[in-house]
Amino acid sequence: MDTRQFDIIVVGGGIVGLASAYKLQLRFPEKNIAVLEKEKAVADHQTGNNSGVIHSGIYYKPGSYKAKNCVEGRRELVKFAQEHNIEHEVCGKLIVAVTPDEVERLDGIYQRGLQNGIEDMSILNGDEIKQYEPYCTGIKALRVGCTGIINFRGVTEKLAELITQINANSRVFLETEVLDVVKKGETSDLVTNKGLFTATHLVFCGGLQSDRLAKKDGVKTDTHIVGFRGDYYLLTEKGHHKVKDLIYPVPNPQFPFLGVHFTRMYNGEIECGPNAVFTFKREGYGKTDFSLRDTLDALTFGGTWKLFFKHTKFGIDEYRRAFSKRLFLKTLQRLIPSLEDDDLMPGRAGVRAMALGPDGEMIDDFKFEFKDNSIHVLNAPSPAATAALAIGTEVCLQAETYFKLT
């Protein structure tokens, strides 16, 4: 069996895995680092199928990993994109309130933005909204000028390229799936479909598979990953002019998602969505995709049912909307009343890894676990893509301390 030896192996070729490997390689250029990715390309799951938004950091609890890393990571990401000619634009977005209770929540979001140090924010009245989005209707809006759009696949590919430029002995291995982790004293063997890999230190950034990789590594955790699919529509040529940049609703604090919104993508397309429905396959992007293993894994975990019971009405509404263009359109018309059926056509889908505790509560912040010579990024939900470079710095600092790297 072919054996490859490295100083550090990072498992997972999404943006968090590549950013972690990149920051480690910058800090320790002499160390040989490998990234193992099971798909044919990097960024093939959450990274390459998200909304493509550079998030500001406005929503997150002050002082949390999310808030700190999103704000720092956003600024670093924009600079990185400028330096490496990656498609992006800091175009700003509107968060729009359409009811009086949403206005109150919008004011709370603004105050949180101030606490998180978000730059370039302004409050708009109904008439001022039209100056930015002529077809959008609302009572009040918060404009967040530092929000943007970007090609996250392009960022991830560039990170992979830079790692091997820094150290010619470092490698990114594609179509290489980790099947088992075997501890051997001061090193670990990773058993893969492409042979054996050996490393002194391991960093796991497995996204949708993060809990399973942790179990293979002997980590005892009560965190469980449950997949949620988000479906998108695209604006047709007829409806394309009705959205200029990004338009978001005021999020419902009782629901763990931001709500259906409008996003101009870096390639010029306008996406509408996503909804959020439980998926019967962790990496299933089709409405009827099914995996018996994934379904049993989710439905035999008590936390999943507690989540369902807590959000029963929301869950039913999301499923109805997933199979009804009419209901999806009705939701979008809260922000743009003039939208019509032929302004929409079916788009793509993405899958989000939701980390749940046994009580059914969503683990809202980034979460790290440590075991022997391993670091596990066990939970890195949105805004992880925006925050990836800052998360990579955090992983590097944790590695210096925990691994005692020199």
C-alpha positions in Angstrom: 0.0 0.0 0.0 1.3 3.5 -0.9 2.2 5.5 2.2 2.7 9.3 2.3 4.2 11.1 5.3 3.5 14.7 6.2 4.0 17.0 9.1 0.4 18.2 9.1 -2.6 16.8 7.3 -5.8 18.8 6.9 -8.9 16.8 6.1 -11.4 18.7 4.1 -11.0 20.8 0.9 -13.6 23.4 1.6 -12.7 27.0 2.2 -12.2 26.5 5.9 -9.9 23.5 5.4 -7.8 25.3 2.7 -7.7 28.6 4.7 -6.5 26.6 7.7 -3.8 24.8 5.6 -2.8 28.1 4.1 -2.4 29.9 7.4 -0.4 27.0 8.8 1.8 27.0 5.7 2.4 30.7 6.0 3.4 30.4 9.7 5.4 27.2 9.2 6.7 27.3 5.6 9.2 24.5 6.2 6.5 22.0 7.3 5.1 19.7 4.7 1.3 19.9 4.7 -1.3 17.8 2.8 -5.0 18.5 2.3 -7.2 15.5 1.6 -10.5 16.2 -0.2 -12.8 13.3 -1.1 -14.5 15.1 -4.1 -13.1 15.7 -7.6 -12.6 19.4 -6.8 -12.1 21.7 -3.8 -15.1 23.7 -2.6 -17.6 21.2 -3.9 -20.1 21.3 -1.0 -21.0 24.1 1.3 -18.3 26.4 0.0 -19.3 26.2 -3.6 -23.0 26.0 -3.1 -23.7 28.9 -0.7 -25.1 32.3 -1.5 -21.7 33.8 -2.4 -22.2 36.7 0.0 -19.4 38.5 1.9 -21.2 38.8 5.2 -20.7 41.9 7.4 -21.0 40.2 10.8 -23.9 42.3 11.8 -26.2 39.5 13.1 -23.9 37.7 15.5 -23.7 37.8 19.3 -21.1 40.4 20.3 -17.9 38.7 21.6 -18.7 35.4 19.9 -16.3 33.6 17.6 -18.8 34.2 14.8 -18.8 38.0 15.3 -15.1 38.4 15.8 -14.0 36.1 13.0 -16.6 37.3 10.5 -15.7 41.0 10.9 -11.9 40.3 10.8 -12.3 37.6 8.2 -14.4 39.8 5.9 -11.8 42.5 5.8 -9.0 40.0 5.2 -11.1 38.2 2.5 -11.7 41.5 0.5 -8.0 42.3 0.7 -7.1 38.7 -0.4 -9.6 39.0 -3.4 -8.1 42.3 -4.4 -4.5 41.0 -4.3 -5.3 37.9 -6.3 -7.9 39.2 -8.8 -10.8 37.1 -7.6 -14.2 38.2 -8.7 -15.9 40.2 -6.0 -17.7 43.4 -5.3 -18.5 45.3 -2.1 -21.9 46.4 -3.2 -23.8 46.7 0.2 -27.2 45.2 1.1 -30.5 46.2 2.5 -32.2 44.6 5.5 -35.8 45.6 5.0 -38.6 45.8 7.6 -42.2 45.5 6.3 -44.1 45.4 9.5 -43.9 47.5 12.8 -42.6 44.5 14.8 -39.8 44.0 12.2 -38.9 47.7 12.6 -38.2 47.1 16.3 -36.1 44.1 15.5 -34.2 46.0 12.8 -33.3 48.6 15.4 -31.9 45.8 17.5 -29.8 44.5 14.6 -28.4 48.1 14.1 -27.4 48.2 17.8 -25.7 44.8 17.5 -23.9 46.1 14.4 -22.5 49.0 16.4 -21.3 46.6 19.1 -19.6 44.4 16.5 -17.8 47.4 14.9 -19.6 47.1 11.6 -18.6 50.0 9.4 -20.8 51.9 6.8 -24.3 51.4 8.2 -27.2 53.7 7.7 -30.9 53.7 8.4 -33.3 54.3 5.5 -37.0 55.3 5.5 -39.5 53.9 2.9 -38.7 56.5 0.3 -34.9 56.2 0.7 -35.2 52.4 0.2 -36.3 53.2 -3.4 -33.0 55.1 -4.1 -31.1 51.8 -3.7 -33.8 49.3 -4.8 -36.6 50.9 -6.8 -38.9 47.9 -6.8 -38.5 47.1 -3.0 -41.2 48.2 -0.6 -40.7 48.5 3.2 -41.3 50.8 6.1 -37.7 51.0 7.1 -34.3 49.5 6.1 -30.8 49.1 7.3 -28.2 49.5 4.6 -25.0 47.6 5.4 -22.5 49.0 2.9 -19.6 46.6 3.7 -21.5 43.5 2.6 -20.5 42.1 -0.8 -20.4 39.2 -3.2 -17.6 36.9 -4.2 -16.6 33.8 -6.0 -15.8 31.5 -3.1 -14.7 28.6 -5.4 -12.1 31.0 -6.8 -10.9 31.9 -3.3 -10.6 28.2 -2.4 -8.7 27.3 -5.5 -6.3 30.2 -5.0 -5.6 29.1 -1.5 -4.8 25.6 -2.7 -2.4 27.0 -5.3 -0.6 29.2 -2.8 0.0 26.4 -0.3 2.1 24.5 -2.9 3.8 27.7 -4.0 5.0 28.3 -0.4 6.3 24.7 -0.1 6.7 22.5 -3.1 6.5 19.4 -0.9 3.0 20.3 0.2 0.1 18.8 -1.7 -3.7 18.9 -2.2 -5.0 15.4 -2.9 -8.4 15.1 -4.6 -10.8 12.1 -4.6 -9.1 11.0 -1.4 -11.6 10.0 1.2 -10.6 9.3 4.8 -12.0 5.9 5.9 -10.3 5.5 9.3 -7.9 7.1 11.7 -5.3 5.0 13.5 -3.2 6.4 16.3 0.4 5.2 16.4 2.2 6.9 19.3 3.3 10.4 18.2 1.8 10.0 14.7 -1.5 9.0 13.1 -2.3 7.0 10.0 -5.2 8.1 7.8 -6.6 5.1 5.9 -8.0 6.4 2.6 -9.3 5.0 -0.6 -6.0 6.1 -2.2 -3.7 4.5 0.4 -2.2 5.3 3.7 -1.2 8.9 4.8 0.8 9.5 8.0 1.2 12.7 9.9 2.4 14.1 13.1 -0.5 16.5 13.5 -4.1 16.4 12.1 -6.6 19.2 11.5 -10.2 18.1 10.5 -12.4 20.6 8.7 -15.1 18.1 7.5 -18.2 20.3 7.2 -21.1 18.0 6.5 -19.1 15.0 7.7 -17.3 16.7 10.7 -19.1 14.7 13.4 -18.4 11.4 11.7 -14.7 12.2 11.2 -14.5 13.2 14.9 -15.9 9.8 15.9 -13.4 8.0 13.6 -10.7 9.9 15.6 -12.2 8.8 18.9 -13.5 12.2 19.9 -16.4 12.0 22.4 -18.8 14.7 21.5 -22.6 15.1 21.8 -22.6 17.4 18.7 -24.5 15.9 15.8 -24.7 17.2 12.2 -28.1 17.3 10.5 -28.3 18.4 6.9 -30.7 21.1 5.7 -31.2 21.8 2.0 -31.9 25.3 0.6 -33.5 25.7 -2.8 -33.0 28.8 -4.9 -34.9 30.4 -7.8 -33.3 32.7 -10.4 -34.8 35.9 -11.8 -35.5 35.5 -15.5 -34.5 38.1 -18.1 -37.9 39.7 -17.6 -37.5 40.1 -13.8 -33.8 40.7 -13.6 -34.0 44.5 -13.4 -36.1 44.4 -10.3 -33.1 43.7 -8.0 -29.9 45.7 -8.1 -27.8 44.2 -5.3 -28.8 42.3 -2.1 -32.1 42.5 -0.3 -32.8 40.6 2.9 -35.8 40.4 5.2 -35.5 41.1 9.0 -34.8 37.6 10.4 -37.2 35.9 12.7 -35.4 35.3 16.0 -37.4 32.2 16.6 -36.2 30.6 13.3 -32.5 29.6 12.9 -32.1 31.0 9.3 -31.9 34.4 7.8 -35.0 34.0 5.6 -35.6 34.1 1.8 -33.6 36.9 0.2 -32.4 38.3 -3.1 -28.7 38.1 -4.0 -26.9 39.4 -7.1 -24.2 36.9 -7.7 -20.6 37.7 -8.8 -21.5 36.4 -12.3 -24.5 38.7 -12.6 -27.3 36.3 -11.9 -29.9 37.2 -9.3 -30.8 34.4 -6.9 -33.9 34.3 -4.7 -33.9 32.0 -1.7 -33.0 29.8 0.0 -35.7 28.0 2.0 -34.5 25.5 4.6 -35.8 21.9 4.7 -34.5 18.8 6.3 -32.7 16.7 3.8 -32.7 12.9 3.8 -29.1 12.9 2.4 -26.4 15.0 3.9 -24.9 15.8 0.5 -28.2 15.6 -1.4 -29.0 18.6 -3.6 -32.1 17.2 -5.2 -35.5 17.4 -3.6 -35.9 13.6 -3.7 -32.3 12.6 -2.9 -32.2 9.9 -0.2 -29.6 8.1 1.8 -30.7 5.4 4.3 -27.6 5.8 6.4 -28.0 9.6 6.6 -31.7 9.4 7.3 -31.3 6.9 10.1 -28.4 8.8 11.5 -30.5 12.0 11.8 -33.8 10.4 12.9 -32.3 8.2 15.6 -30.7 11.3 17.2 -33.1 12.7 19.8 -31.9 16.3 19.2 -33.3 16.1 15.7 -36.9 15.4 16.9 -36.6 18.1 19.6 -35.7 20.6 16.9 -38.6 19.4 14.7 -41.1 19.7 17.6 -39.8 23.2 18.5 -40.1 24.5 14.9 -43.0 22.4 13.7 -44.9 25.2 12.0 -41.8 26.7 10.4 -40.8 23.3 9.2 -44.2 22.6 7.5 -44.2 26.0 5.9 -40.7 25.5 4.5 -41.6 22.1 3.0 -44.8 23.5 1.4 -42.7 26.3 -0.1 -40.1 23.8 -1.3 -42.7 22.2 -3.6 -44.8 25.2 -4.4 -43.5 28.0 -6.7 -46.6 30.0 -5.8 -45.9 30.0 -2.1 -42.2 30.8 -2.7 -43.3 33.7 -4.9 -45.7 35.0 -2.2 -42.8 35.1 0.3 -40.6 37.0 -2.1 -43.5 39.5 -2.8 -43.3 40.7 0.8 -40.1 42.6 -0.3 -40.8 43.1 -4.0 -44.6 43.2 -4.6 -44.4 43.5 -8.4 -42.7 40.1 -8.8 -44.7 37.8 -11.1 -44.6 34.1 -11.7 -42.7 34.4 -15.0 -40.0 36.5 -13.2 -38.8 33.3 -11.6 -37.2 30.1 -12.9 -35.8 27.1 -10.9 -32.2 27.5 -9.8 -29.7 25.4 -7.8 -29.7 24.1 -4.2 -27.2 24.1 -1.4 -26.9 22.0 1.8 -26.1 23.4 5.2 -24.5 21.4 8.0 -26.5 22.2 11.2 -24.8 21.1 14.4 -27.3 20.1 17.1 -26.9 19.3 20.7 -29.0 16.5 22.3 -31.5 19.1 23.5 -32.3 20.0 19.9 -30.7 23.4 20.2 -28.6 24.6 17.3 -24.9 25.1 18.3 -24.8 28.7 17.1 -21.0 29.5 17.4 -17.9 28.0 15.8 -16.8 25.0 17.8 -13.4 23.3 18.1 -12.5 20.0 19.7 -9.1 18.6 20.6 -7.8 15.0 20.9 -4.2 13.8 21.1 -2.6 15.2 18.0 -5.8 16.4 16.4 -7.8 19.6 16.1 -11.4 19.3 14.9 -13.4 22.2 13.5 -16.6 20.6 14.5 -19.0 23.4 13.7 -18.4 26.1 11.1 -21.8 27.3 9.8 -22.5 30.5 7.9 -20.7 32.9 7.9 -17.7 30.5 7.8 -16.9 31.2 4.2 -16.6 34.9 4.9 -14.7 34.2 8.1 -12.5 31.5 6.7 -9.2 33.3 6.7 -9.8 34.4 10.3 -10.8 30.9 11.3 -7.6 29.7 9.6 -5.7 32.1 11.8 -7.5 30.8 14.9 -6.7 27.2 13.9 -3.0 28.2 13.4 -2.9 29.8 16.9 -4.6 26.7 18.4 -2.1 24.5 16.6 0.8 26.5 18.0 -0.5 26.2 21.5 -2.0 22.7 21.4 0.6 21.0 19.2 3.4 23.1 20.6 4.6 23.8 17.0 7.8 25.6 16.5 
